[in-house]
Amino acid sequence: MLKDEIKQLNIGELKELCGKLRARIVELTTKNGGHLSSNLGAVELTVALHYVFDLPRDKVIWDVGHQTYAHKLLTGRDDLMENLRCDGGASGFPSPRESDCDEFITGHSGTSLSLCLGLARARDLKGEDGSIVAVVGDGAFTSGEIYEALNDLGDRPTKLIIVLNDNNMSISRPVGAMSKYFNRLRVNKKFVDFKSGVKKSVSELPFVGTPLVKTLTFTKNKLKDGVVGNKFFERFGLKYYGPYDGHDLSVMTDALEQAKKSNGPVIIHLLTKKGKGLTEAENAPNLYHGISPCDESKSLSMSKAAGDALVALADGHEIAVITAAMADGLHLTEFAKRYPERFFDVAIAEQHAVSLAAGLSKNGVKPYFAVYSTFLQRAFDQVADVAINNLPVTFLIDRAGAVGADGVTHQGIFDLSYLSLIPNMTIASPKDGRELNALIEFSLHFDAPLAIRYAKSYSHDFGSCAEVELGKWEWLIKADTPVTVLAVGKTNELALGLKRASVINARFIRPLDRKLLDELNGVVITVEDNVLHGGFGEAVKNYLYGKNKVINFGHKDEFCDIRDIKKTFVNSGLTTENIQKTIDAELFSLEKSRKV
Ligand SMILES: Cc1ncc(C[n+]2csc(CCOP(=O)(O)OP(=O)(O)O)c2C)c(N)n1
């Protein structure tokens, strides 16, 4: 079924289509993993949008973009979806490379409204027509950028539709005052249900049915306004409609048709159920927010090691833990349960999280901000402020390096570079969970900004780790050879299999272990799960300039959309075999030059 055929269907047929889309989404995510519950909740909404709007002339921007599977299936991508999140298949997020019905590559929360406002203002400047729709979840509505866009929109309003997809869930339970506000609006759900009930009984009446329903809808909206008595959105110049049942196709299509006719900004509040149609997902939407393919092999979890270390540290120490809506993925739920007063889930607000940590540290509480590498990018400025003020904030940077299936928008391959730019920032990276634990213990008494970055998982337990000392590296293999490999974090696993080379675990990226570097003779090979530009290898090369030959292994300086971690490593030459080849070639040429 394609989007244009949808417009010919009646309500019964549209419902049938929704059932088929749901079944296909379950089938695809079981095979390939993905954002199951968010997508199941957005099926009717997607069908209603395609029923009312005409893409790509009209434009729909999905916030984050993780809920676009039905949209992809309706826009000619069924074949691509067969390999969802795999190389050569559809991305798990919008991608204009796949379809002209996707405007932007997205994946980070809170950008949709700004993007839409830009599209709308360009449309206006060029004297063009067409609807522009932002689909924003209640979780995404906690992102600060949404309010920056609302503020701007309120200043210079234009024709634009916001669909608030409110499933009362972010990845886990949504937090914050805005979420409480949505709860107040949600209380009026009874009007929606009542309206739907009325609609069912009168809409079949010839001639009077539709107008009567419209009048009733209008009356209910007026009534609702009176009851809620809160004009939050109106203060931004938006006309608010809802809340409506986001699984009732006829109610939604009516509301969207009305919105389409409006010349100003409109917000339509839809109530949806995350995981809709699959009992397990409806009952535990957080567990089914992002699922792994069923045959994924289990590896050791760095995130769990971090979560456990924080729980252990909290006993007897004045620490606090902060997350920006990622408690589940970061294994912080146990900490939250045991120490609720010292746990701050600030919603999708990374910038705020960093400054909050700055405030806590200034007033004597040691803060740990646990965050995915890719999402810390938007708080670069706040991280720099922490460093300017030399505050003892510890950043636990998870999902660093190649991330696999989430693809180009989620790669954590830039953090060593962007953090290395910031003066006064100490950066460390552990090779396994044991060393992560040791670094977190070390951080407790470290009186300055510290970033500890690590991949989601590791596959080798090194068994022991040398005591952590600031800027001191760890010898893993001391061999009688003129080649030394300096490995960062996860890449120590690759270096272990090497022959005819010494191996050092470069656990601090900043400061470098200069004393050790000064002692090294011969060829130095650096290995890191980060782009080469601005990373660890470059810093070593600069330091050893004129003294040692330095060869760097790392990711290419490009956006990387490879959806598999191993393949990403292979693509970057980050394999034991490839590094071994370089070692052997260097040994050969050293030998040759000695003979000459
Ligand atoms: C800046 C940023 N931080 C964190 C995330 C991770 N993330 C992806 S979806 C999501 C929850 C979004 O909730 P909502 O908008 O309500 O969508 P739902 O999945 O509930 O439909 C989060 C926190 C992100 N994509 N971007």
Ligand as a Chemical Component Dictionary entry (heavy atoms), coordinates in Angstrom:
data_LIG
# 
_chem_comp.id                   LIG 
_chem_comp.type                 NON-POLYMER 
_chem_comp.pdbx_formal_charge   1 
_chem_comp.three_letter_code    LIG 
# 
loop_
_chem_comp_atom.comp_id 
_chem_comp_atom.atom_id 
_chem_comp_atom.alt_atom_id 
_chem_comp_atom.type_symbol 
_chem_comp_atom.charge 
_chem_comp_atom.model_Cartn_x 
_chem_comp_atom.model_Cartn_y 
_chem_comp_atom.model_Cartn_z 
_chem_comp_atom.pdbx_ordinal 
LIG C1  C1  C 0 19.257 14.880 22.373 1  
LIG C2  C2  C 0 18.742 13.489 22.575 2  
LIG N1  N1  N 0 18.781 12.930 23.809 3  
LIG C3  C3  C 0 18.314 11.682 23.991 4  
LIG C4  C4  C 0 17.783 10.967 22.955 5  
LIG C5  C5  C 0 17.339 9.525  23.150 6  
LIG N2  N2  N 1 15.907 9.350  22.917 7  
LIG C6  C6  C 0 15.436 8.816  21.780 8  
LIG S1  S1  S 0 13.778 8.712  21.761 9  
LIG C7  C7  C 0 13.669 9.354  23.315 10 
LIG C8  C8  C 0 12.329 9.530  23.971 11 
LIG C9  C9  C 0 11.460 10.372 23.174 12 
LIG O1  O1  O 0 10.205 10.368 23.759 13 
LIG P1  P1  P 0 8.977  10.867 22.904 14 
LIG O2  O2  O 0 9.369  12.067 22.148 15 
LIG O3  O3  O 0 7.816  10.997 23.814 16 
LIG O4  O4  O 0 8.759  9.722  21.846 17 
LIG P2  P2  P 0 8.132  8.262  22.066 18 
LIG O5  O5  O 0 9.293  7.328  21.887 19 
LIG O6  O6  O 0 7.546  8.194  23.430 20 
LIG O7  O7  O 0 7.138  8.112  21.000 21 
LIG C10 C10 C 0 14.927 9.658  23.822 22 
LIG C11 C11 C 0 15.188 10.205 25.164 23 
LIG C12 C12 C 0 17.768 11.592 21.686 24 
LIG N3  N3  N 0 17.314 10.948 20.608 25 
LIG N4  N4  N 0 18.229 12.841 21.530 26 
# 
loop_
_chem_comp_bond.comp_id 
_chem_comp_bond.atom_id_1 
_chem_comp_bond.atom_id_2 
_chem_comp_bond.value_order 
_chem_comp_bond.pdbx_ordinal 
LIG C1  C2  SING 1  
LIG C2  N1  SING 2  
LIG C2  N4  DOUB 3  
LIG N1  C3  DOUB 4  
LIG C3  C4  SING 5  
LIG C4  C5  SING 6  
LIG C4  C12 DOUB 7  
LIG C5  N2  SING 8  
LIG N2  C6  DOUB 9  
LIG N2  C10 SING 10 
LIG C6  S1  SING 11 
LIG S1  C7  SING 12 
LIG C7  C8  SING 13 
LIG C7  C10 DOUB 14 
LIG C8  C9  SING 15 
LIG C9  O1  SING 16 
LIG O1  P1  SING 17 
LIG P1  O2  DOUB 18 
LIG P1  O3  SING 19 
LIG P1  O4  SING 20 
LIG O4  P2  SING 21 
LIG P2  O5  DOUB 22 
LIG P2  O6  SING 23 
LIG P2  O7  SING 24 
LIG C10 C11 SING 25 
LIG C12 N3  SING 26 
LIG C12 N4  SING 27 
# 
